[in-house]
């Protein structure tokens, strides 16, 4: 085994010495390298060429420019007196205390949430978009529901005390 290792060592050192001598010898013809194509160096601070075009057919969003108004001679002004709206007739008071969100049930077949809401002590079960009487369930978000009742909407939170 010692003789085999001695032969391998001599071969390795011979290859190393041969390569050193071949590298120092200048009589060989130098190999030619083709120069790679010139690439422009990437500059992080260089601004790229702007290729977008702005169309100025929109109004000024900041209100810095003054719009040209038509001539006052051709402008006709008609005075309109505002009529006050009766507050009680347009917006009746809504008693939101009659609603109590008790929780939800997941329908196994359709994977939809069905909210359980008590209205004046009577429980109704609704899914999103359904209505019962004047009550319509707009959104069920598990911890609260959005209800439309008598022209108004409101979020009713889950009543954890009833659980």
Z-matrix of the N, CA and C atoms (Angstrom, degrees):
N
C 1 1.443
C 2 1.528 1 110.22
N 3 1.319 2 117.09 1 -34.23
C 4 1.455 3 121.40 2 -179.10
C 5 1.523 4 110.46 3 -64.75
N 6 1.336 5 117.14 4 -38.42
C 7 1.458 6 120.68 5 -179.69
C 8 1.533 7 111.24 6 -66.34
N 9 1.296 8 116.17 7 -37.21
C 10 1.475 9 120.07 8 -179.99
C 11 1.526 10 110.04 9 -66.85
N 12 1.321 11 116.51 10 -42.86
C 13 1.470 12 119.55 11 179.32
C 14 1.523 13 111.78 12 -66.78
N 15 1.328 14 117.48 13 -34.13
C 16 1.466 15 121.03 14 177.94
C 17 1.521 16 110.35 15 -65.56
N 18 1.335 17 117.98 16 -40.24
C 19 1.471 18 122.30 17 179.06
C 20 1.531 19 110.17 18 -66.09
N 21 1.326 20 117.23 19 -42.74
C 22 1.466 21 120.51 20 -179.94
C 23 1.525 22 109.97 21 -64.17
N 24 1.331 23 118.28 22 -40.85
C 25 1.464 24 122.32 23 179.18
C 26 1.520 25 110.89 24 -63.03
N 27 1.328 26 117.86 25 -43.22
C 28 1.466 27 121.91 26 179.09
C 29 1.527 28 109.76 27 -63.78
N 30 1.311 29 118.59 28 -40.61
C 31 1.472 30 120.96 29 179.93
C 32 1.536 31 111.25 30 -65.58
N 33 1.326 32 117.01 31 -41.21
C 34 1.472 33 119.70 32 -179.45
C 35 1.516 34 110.13 33 -66.01
N 36 1.360 35 118.07 34 -46.33
C 37 1.466 36 120.36 35 179.68
C 38 1.526 37 110.57 36 -66.64
N 39 1.287 38 117.60 37 -31.40
C 40 1.462 39 120.12 38 177.43
C 41 1.515 40 111.17 39 -66.69
N 42 1.326 41 117.35 40 -40.63
C 43 1.471 42 120.80 41 179.00
C 44 1.520 43 110.51 42 -66.59
N 45 1.325 44 116.84 43 -38.15
C 46 1.472 45 120.01 44 179.94
C 47 1.524 46 110.05 45 -66.58
N 48 1.330 47 117.64 46 -46.24
C 49 1.476 48 121.18 47 -179.16
C 50 1.522 49 109.68 48 -64.73
N 51 1.332 50 118.34 49 -39.40
C 52 1.461 51 121.22 50 178.94
C 53 1.526 52 111.40 51 -60.67
N 54 1.330 53 117.57 52 -43.62
C 55 1.465 54 120.70 53 -179.29
C 56 1.526 55 111.86 54 -67.69
N 57 1.316 56 117.57 55 -36.60
C 58 1.477 57 120.37 56 177.84
C 59 1.514 58 110.16 57 -65.06
N 60 1.317 59 117.57 58 -45.03
C 61 1.458 60 120.75 59 179.71
C 62 1.528 61 110.76 60 -65.97
N 63 1.325 62 118.45 61 -39.42
C 64 1.460 63 121.78 62 179.73
C 65 1.525 64 110.87 63 -66.60
N 66 1.321 65 117.18 64 -32.51
C 67 1.467 66 119.72 65 178.87
C 68 1.521 67 111.16 66 -73.73
N 69 1.332 68 117.83 67 -32.57
C 70 1.464 69 121.02 68 -179.57
C 71 1.520 70 112.50 69 -80.63
N 72 1.298 71 118.75 70 -19.36
C 73 1.447 72 122.94 71 -179.12
C 74 1.520 73 109.40 72 -75.53
N 75 1.362 74 117.68 73 121.61
C 76 1.473 75 122.64 74 -177.13
C 77 1.517 76 112.73 75 -94.53
N 78 1.305 77 119.55 76 3.08
C 79 1.448 78 121.88 77 -176.65
C 80 1.525 79 112.93 78 -76.25
N 81 1.282 80 117.60 79 -13.81
C 82 1.459 81 120.04 80 -177.99
C 83 1.518 82 109.81 81 -76.12
N 84 1.326 83 115.82 82 152.32
C 85 1.454 84 122.46 83 176.73
C 86 1.531 85 107.59 84 -75.83
N 87 1.350 86 116.58 85 126.82
C 88 1.467 87 116.91 86 -179.05
C 89 1.528 88 110.62 87 -68.36
N 90 1.281 89 113.91 88 143.62
C 91 1.463 90 118.73 89 178.10
C 92 1.517 91 108.69 90 -76.07
N 93 1.328 92 115.89 91 145.96
C 94 1.461 93 120.08 92 -179.62
C 95 1.518 94 109.32 93 -97.12
N 96 1.306 95 114.49 94 137.59
C 97 1.450 96 120.92 95 177.67
C 98 1.514 97 108.66 96 -112.51
N 99 1.298 98 115.95 97 137.58
C 100 1.460 99 119.02 98 174.33
C 101 1.523 100 107.99 99 -83.94
N 102 1.287 101 115.18 100 134.76
C 103 1.471 102 119.72 101 -178.14
C 104 1.530 103 108.83 102 -74.54
N 105 1.325 104 116.58 103 133.15
C 106 1.471 105 118.19 104 179.96
C 107 1.530 106 109.81 105 -66.23
N 108 1.325 107 116.10 106 154.40
C 109 1.471 108 118.20 107 -179.13
C 110 1.533 109 110.44 108 -60.92
N 111 1.318 110 114.21 109 146.12
C 112 1.471 111 120.08 110 -177.38
C 113 1.528 112 109.82 111 -70.19
N 114 1.305 113 115.06 112 124.21
C 115 1.458 114 120.87 113 176.32
C 116 1.507 115 108.42 114 -112.98
N 117 1.321 116 113.72 115 137.21
C 118 1.456 117 118.15 116 178.02
C 119 1.521 118 108.70 117 -72.36
N 120 1.288 119 115.24 118 134.28
C 121 1.460 120 120.63 119 -178.88
C 122 1.526 121 109.05 120 -68.98
N 123 1.327 122 116.26 121 136.25
C 124 1.456 123 121.16 122 -179.05
C 125 1.522 124 109.32 123 -75.56
N 126 1.316 125 114.60 124 127.46
C 127 1.455 126 120.66 125 179.97
C 128 1.524 127 108.33 126 -115.21
N 129 1.334 128 116.69 127 118.24
C 130 1.462 129 121.08 128 -179.36
C 131 1.522 130 112.36 129 -65.53
N 132 1.305 131 116.98 130 -26.48
C 133 1.463 132 120.19 131 -174.38
C 134 1.523 133 113.41 132 -95.72
N 135 1.309 134 117.14 133 -3.21
C 136 1.452 135 120.92 134 179.19
C 137 1.526 136 109.32 135 -78.51
N 138 1.316 137 117.02 136 132.94
C 139 1.462 138 121.03 137 179.31
C 140 1.521 139 109.48 138 -79.53
N 141 1.317 140 117.06 139 130.16
C 142 1.468 141 118.33 140 178.04
C 143 1.529 142 110.31 141 -71.75
N 144 1.320 143 114.60 142 159.38
C 145 1.454 144 120.00 143 179.51
C 146 1.529 145 109.50 144 -67.03
N 147 1.321 146 116.28 145 132.10
C 148 1.459 147 121.76 146 -178.52
C 149 1.524 148 108.81 147 -79.56
N 150 1.335 149 115.83 148 121.56
C 151 1.457 150 120.27 149 -177.75
C 152 1.520 151 112.34 150 -111.61
N 153 1.320 152 117.79 151 2.35
C 154 1.460 153 120.36 152 -179.19
C 155 1.512 154 110.52 153 -89.72
N 156 1.313 155 114.91 154 152.30
C 157 1.450 156 121.03 155 177.44
C 158 1.519 157 108.51 156 -122.58
N 159 1.298 158 116.26 157 131.56
C 160 1.455 159 120.96 158 179.15
C 161 1.517 160 109.80 159 -94.10
N 162 1.302 161 114.71 160 139.06
C 163 1.448 162 120.53 161 174.75
C 164 1.519 163 106.78 162 -106.81
N 165 1.298 164 117.30 163 121.90
C 166 1.458 165 121.21 164 -174.51
C 167 1.512 166 114.04 165 -88.14
N 168 1.312 167 119.14 166 27.57
C 169 1.460 168 121.30 167 -177.51
C 170 1.520 169 111.23 168 -94.86
N 171 1.308 170 117.95 169 34.18
C 172 1.452 171 121.06 170 177.64
C 173 1.521 172 108.49 171 -128.64
N 174 1.330 173 115.35 172 162.50
C 175 1.448 174 118.39 173 -178.32
C 176 1.523 175 109.74 174 -78.39
N 177 1.308 176 117.26 175 160.19
C 178 1.453 177 123.36 176 -179.80
C 179 1.530 178 108.85 177 -73.77
N 180 1.325 179 119.57 178 118.09
C 181 1.459 180 120.28 179 -176.21
C 182 1.526 181 113.13 180 -72.07
N 183 1.324 182 117.69 181 -18.49
C 184 1.454 183 120.06 182 -177.33
C 185 1.522 184 112.59 183 -100.57
N 186 1.305 185 116.99 184 -7.20
C 187 1.455 186 120.53 185 178.00
C 188 1.514 187 113.21 186 71.60
N 189 1.330 188 117.83 187 25.51
C 190 1.463 189 121.23 188 -177.92
C 191 1.524 190 111.50 189 -80.82
N 192 1.322 191 117.82 190 -29.03
C 193 1.454 192 119.93 191 179.78
C 194 1.519 193 108.95 192 -98.00
N 195 1.290 194 115.61 193 145.64
C 196 1.459 195 121.46 194 -179.34
C 197 1.521 196 107.94 195 -93.66
N 198 1.324 197 115.31 196 128.44
C 199 1.460 198 119.34 197 178.28
C 200 1.527 199 109.35 198 -73.28
N 201 1.321 200 114.78 199 145.35
C 202 1.456 201 119.05 200 176.07
C 203 1.517 202 108.38 201 -78.35
N 204 1.293 203 115.25 202 123.45
C 205 1.455 204 120.74 203 177.92
C 206 1.519 205 109.08 204 -91.36
N 207 1.297 206 117.47 205 152.80
C 208 1.469 207 118.81 206 177.66
C 209 1.532 208 109.96 207 -65.70
N 210 1.297 209 113.76 208 162.18
C 211 1.469 210 120.37 209 -179.99
C 212 1.522 211 110.43 210 -55.98
N 213 1.325 212 117.36 211 137.69
C 214 1.465 213 121.22 212 -178.50
C 215 1.518 214 111.65 213 -66.39
N 216 1.323 215 117.06 214 -23.46
C 217 1.458 216 119.16 215 179.52
C 218 1.528 217 110.69 216 -69.99
N 219 1.313 218 117.82 217 -33.75
C 220 1.460 219 120.30 218 -178.35
C 221 1.528 220 112.28 219 -92.87
N 222 1.321 221 116.89 220 -7.09
C 223 1.449 222 121.05 221 -178.59
C 224 1.519 223 110.15 222 -82.67
N 225 1.342 224 115.78 223 125.58
C 226 1.447 225 120.67 224 178.51
C 227 1.515 226 108.07 225 -103.15
N 228 1.309 227 115.93 226 126.65
C 229 1.453 228 121.08 227 -178.79
C 230 1.511 229 107.98 228 -110.82
N 231 1.325 230 114.73 229 127.91
C 232 1.439 231 120.26 230 178.76
C 233 1.517 232 107.78 231 -117.67
N 234 1.303 233 116.91 232 121.23
C 235 1.457 234 121.01 233 -178.10
C 236 1.518 235 109.50 234 -83.21
N 237 1.324 236 115.66 235 129.18
C 238 1.456 237 122.11 236 178.80
C 239 1.515 238 107.03 237 -123.11
N 240 1.306 239 115.12 238 127.19
C 241 1.461 240 117.86 239 177.84
C 242 1.531 241 108.11 240 -91.45
N 243 1.337 242 117.77 241 129.41
C 244 1.462 243 119.70 242 -179.04
C 245 1.520 244 111.49 243 -71.92
N 246 1.320 245 114.47 244 141.79
C 247 1.453 246 119.77 245 178.55
C 248 1.521 247 108.09 246 -97.68
N 249 1.295 248 118.06 247 129.46
C 250 1.469 249 118.83 248 179.11
C 251 1.519 250 110.70 249 -71.16
N 252 1.323 251 115.33 250 140.43
C 253 1.461 252 120.91 251 178.79
C 254 1.518 253 109.43 252 -88.35
N 255 1.311 254 117.03 253 138.06
C 256 1.460 255 118.17 254 174.73
C 257 1.536 256 109.26 255 -70.01
N 258 1.311 257 116.59 256 120.60
C 259 1.455 258 122.06 257 -173.83
C 260 1.522 259 111.20 258 -67.85
N 261 1.290 260 118.10 259 -39.90
C 262 1.457 261 120.57 260 -176.11
C 263 1.523 262 111.71 261 -71.58
N 264 1.343 263 117.89 262 -34.05
C 265 1.458 264 120.27 263 -177.52
C 266 1.522 265 111.60 264 -76.99
N 267 1.344 266 117.99 265 -36.97
C 268 1.453 267 121.28 266 -175.20
C 269 1.521 268 111.93 267 -79.35
N 270 1.314 269 117.31 268 -40.40
C 271 1.452 270 120.86 269 -175.11
C 272 1.527 271 110.07 270 -127.69
N 273 1.318 272 117.23 271 87.05
C 274 1.466 273 118.24 272 178.81
C 275 1.529 274 110.12 273 -69.76
N 276 1.306 275 115.66 274 150.21
C 277 1.458 276 120.30 275 179.01
C 278 1.525 277 109.65 276 -69.57
N 279 1.323 278 115.78 277 137.58
C 280 1.456 279 121.74 278 -178.79
C 281 1.517 280 107.96 279 -111.01
N 282 1.326 281 116.39 280 129.81
C 283 1.458 282 121.98 281 176.54
C 284 1.525 283 108.27 282 -89.84
N 285 1.329 284 117.85 283 99.39
C 286 1.454 285 121.89 284 -178.18
C 287 1.522 286 111.49 285 -81.67
N 288 1.312 287 117.60 286 -7.14
C 289 1.456 288 120.84 287 179.90
C 290 1.515 289 113.92 288 -70.64
N 291 1.332 290 117.46 289 -13.64
C 292 1.468 291 119.82 290 -179.86
C 293 1.520 292 111.89 291 -78.58
N 294 1.343 293 117.71 292 -10.72
C 295 1.460 294 121.77 293 -178.07
C 296 1.518 295 110.19 294 -97.19
N 297 1.308 296 115.57 295 139.46
C 298 1.461 297 121.90 296 177.98
C 299 1.535 298 107.11 297 -143.16
N 300 1.335 299 116.44 298 113.01
C 301 1.466 300 121.36 299 179.45
C 302 1.525 301 107.86 300 -84.15
N 303 1.335 302 116.03 301 114.40
C 304 1.460 303 121.15 302 -174.37
C 305 1.528 304 112.94 303 -92.59
N 306 1.322 305 118.66 304 -23.94
C 307 1.462 306 121.51 305 -179.85
C 308 1.510 307 111.14 306 149.20
N 309 1.326 308 115.46 307 -163.19
C 310 1.461 309 120.06 308 -178.64
C 311 1.518 310 110.10 309 -140.89
N 312 1.329 311 114.07 310 160.49
C 313 1.457 312 122.68 311 177.48
C 314 1.517 313 106.88 312 -129.71
N 315 1.331 314 116.45 313 136.76
C 316 1.470 315 119.78 314 178.18
C 317 1.518 316 108.41 315 -93.99
N 318 1.334 317 116.04 316 126.09
C 319 1.454 318 122.32 317 177.43
C 320 1.524 319 107.92 318 -75.96
N 321 1.314 320 117.26 319 120.01
C 322 1.467 321 121.32 320 -176.13
C 323 1.520 322 112.20 321 -65.92
N 324 1.303 323 117.63 322 -33.87
C 325 1.460 324 120.36 323 -177.29
C 326 1.519 325 112.83 324 -74.06
N 327 1.321 326 117.45 325 -49.07
C 328 1.466 327 120.21 326 -174.71
C 329 1.513 328 113.43 327 -102.27
N 330 1.335 329 119.40 328 -3.11
C 331 1.457 330 124.99 329 179.84
C 332 1.527 331 112.24 330 60.18
N 333 1.326 332 117.73 331 26.62
C 334 1.466 333 122.23 332 179.28
C 335 1.516 334 109.34 333 -98.37
N 336 1.341 335 115.14 334 150.73
C 337 1.454 336 120.63 335 176.35
C 338 1.521 337 109.24 336 -87.87
N 339 1.309 338 116.28 337 134.59
C 340 1.456 339 121.98 338 177.39
C 341 1.523 340 106.44 339 -117.01
N 342 1.337 341 116.53 340 119.59
C 343 1.460 342 121.78 341 -177.89
C 344 1.519 343 110.10 342 -84.95
N 345 1.343 344 115.24 343 141.93
C 346 1.462 345 121.65 344 176.25
C 347 1.532 346 106.12 345 -107.22
N 348 1.341 347 116.21 346 112.42
C 349 1.459 348 122.73 347 -176.01
C 350 1.515 349 108.28 348 -122.11
N 351 1.321 350 116.18 349 133.26
C 352 1.464 351 120.96 350 175.90
C 353 1.521 352 108.00 351 -99.26
N 354 1.329 353 116.66 352 124.01
C 355 1.463 354 122.90 353 176.99
C 356 1.523 355 106.30 354 -117.02
N 357 1.330 356 115.35 355 112.60
C 358 1.471 357 121.70 356 -176.33
C 359 1.528 358 111.35 357 55.29
N 360 1.324 359 117.01 358 37.95
C 361 1.455 360 121.21 359 178.41
C 362 1.513 361 114.31 360 84.95
N 363 1.329 362 118.93 361 -10.99
C 364 1.459 363 122.25 362 180.00
C 365 1.532 364 108.31 363 -96.43
N 366 1.317 365 117.08 364 124.25
C 367 1.453 366 120.85 365 -177.42
C 368 1.518 367 111.30 366 -84.22
N 369 1.344 368 114.66 367 135.23
C 370 1.462 369 121.29 368 173.96
C 371 1.525 370 107.60 369 -126.67
N 372 1.317 371 115.86 370 150.35
C 373 1.462 372 121.52 371 179.52
C 374 1.523 373 107.87 372 -118.81
N 375 1.361 374 114.95 373 121.04
C 376 1.462 375 120.75 374 -176.84
C 377 1.517 376 109.72 375 -133.33
N 378 1.337 377 115.73 376 146.69
C 379 1.458 378 120.52 377 168.43
C 380 1.523 379 106.98 378 -107.54
N 381 1.317 380 116.99 379 171.35
C 382 1.463 381 121.09 380 -174.93
C 383 1.525 382 111.42 381 -56.85
N 384 1.346 383 115.47 382 130.82
C 385 1.450 384 121.68 383 178.51
C 386 1.521 385 114.13 384 91.42
N 387 1.317 386 118.58 385 -14.17
C 388 1.462 387 121.08 386 -179.75
C 389 1.522 388 110.20 387 -85.83
N 390 1.323 389 115.49 388 157.22
C 391 1.460 390 120.17 389 178.75
C 392 1.524 391 109.29 390 -137.34
N 393 1.341 392 113.63 391 154.88
C 394 1.459 393 121.44 392 176.26
C 395 1.521 394 106.07 393 -137.81
N 396 1.314 395 116.13 394 109.13
C 397 1.465 396 119.86 395 -175.44
C 398 1.517 397 109.68 396 69.66
N 399 1.320 398 116.93 397 -126.59
C 400 1.464 399 121.17 398 178.98
C 401 1.521 400 112.13 399 -92.87
N 402 1.311 401 118.52 400 -1.80
C 403 1.465 402 122.93 401 -176.62
C 404 1.529 403 108.40 402 -95.09
N 405 1.347 404 116.12 403 128.36
C 406 1.461 405 120.66 404 177.07
C 407 1.525 406 107.70 405 -128.70
N 408 1.329 407 116.60 406 130.65
C 409 1.452 408 122.01 407 178.42
C 410 1.524 409 108.63 408 -88.66
N 411 1.335 410 115.77 409 115.12
C 412 1.457 411 119.90 410 -178.65
C 413 1.521 412 112.13 411 -89.11
N 414 1.341 413 117.46 412 -42.68
C 415 1.461 414 120.88 413 -175.53
C 416 1.519 415 109.98 414 -146.73
N 417 1.319 416 117.48 415 135.95
C 418 1.457 417 123.22 416 176.55
C 419 1.522 418 107.54 417 -115.60
N 420 1.329 419 116.69 418 113.47
C 421 1.450 420 120.86 419 -177.57
C 422 1.522 421 112.18 420 -115.94
N 423 1.285 422 118.80 421 29.82
C 424 1.462 423 128.72 422 176.31
C 425 1.523 424 112.66 423 65.57
N 426 1.341 425 119.85 424 -47.62
C 427 1.459 426 120.11 425 179.15
C 428 1.521 427 111.97 426 -94.72
N 429 1.325 428 117.03 427 -9.61
C 430 1.459 429 121.93 428 176.90
C 431 1.525 430 109.29 429 -159.61
N 432 1.327 431 115.23 430 164.18
C 433 1.464 432 121.02 431 176.63
C 434 1.515 433 108.88 432 -129.52
N 435 1.318 434 115.56 433 149.79
C 436 1.457 435 121.46 434 176.21
C 437 1.521 436 107.06 435 -105.08
N 438 1.356 437 115.05 436 120.80
C 439 1.462 438 121.47 437 -173.76
C 440 1.524 439 109.61 438 -116.51
N 441 1.322 440 115.38 439 141.29
C 442 1.457 441 122.68 440 172.89
C 443 1.521 442 106.95 441 -108.13
N 444 1.354 443 115.67 442 121.50
C 445 1.462 444 120.38 443 -177.51
C 446 1.518 445 109.21 444 -147.04
N 447 1.302 446 118.09 445 124.88
C 448 1.466 447 126.09 446 178.77
C 449 1.528 448 112.11 447 52.25
N 450 1.326 449 116.88 448 44.92
C 451 1.453 450 121.46 449 175.33
C 452 1.521 451 114.38 450 81.57
N 453 1.304 452 119.27 451 5.56
C 454 1.461 453 122.58 452 -179.12
C 455 1.524 454 109.24 453 -126.82
N 456 1.336 455 115.77 454 155.66
C 457 1.460 456 121.07 455 175.71
C 458 1.517 457 108.94 456 -121.22
N 459 1.335 458 115.32 457 148.59
C 460 1.454 459 120.35 458 178.84
C 461 1.522 460 108.94 459 -157.53
N 462 1.350 461 114.95 460 149.04
C 463 1.449 462 121.48 461 173.99
C 464 1.522 463 108.48 462 -89.47
N 465 1.314 464 115.88 463 130.17
C 466 1.457 465 122.42 464 176.79
C 467 1.523 466 106.85 465 -112.11
N 468 1.345 467 116.25 466 121.05
C 469 1.465 468 120.71 467 -177.18
C 470 1.525 469 110.54 468 -78.83
N 471 1.336 470 115.51 469 157.86
C 472 1.454 471 122.50 470 178.32
C 473 1.530 472 109.33 471 -65.12
N 474 1.322 473 116.69 472 130.11
C 475 1.455 474 122.01 473 179.79
C 476 1.522 475 108.13 474 -87.73
N 477 1.351 476 116.16 475 99.24
C 478 1.462 477 119.81 476 -177.61
C 479 1.520 478 111.34 477 -77.95
N 480 1.322 479 118.59 478 -16.99
C 481 1.459 480 120.61 479 179.52
C 482 1.528 481 110.65 480 -71.77
N 483 1.308 482 118.31 481 -26.93
C 484 1.464 483 121.73 482 -178.71
C 485 1.526 484 111.89 483 -80.68
N 486 1.333 485 117.46 484 -12.31
C 487 1.459 486 120.38 485 -177.69
C 488 1.468 487 111.05 486 -76.70
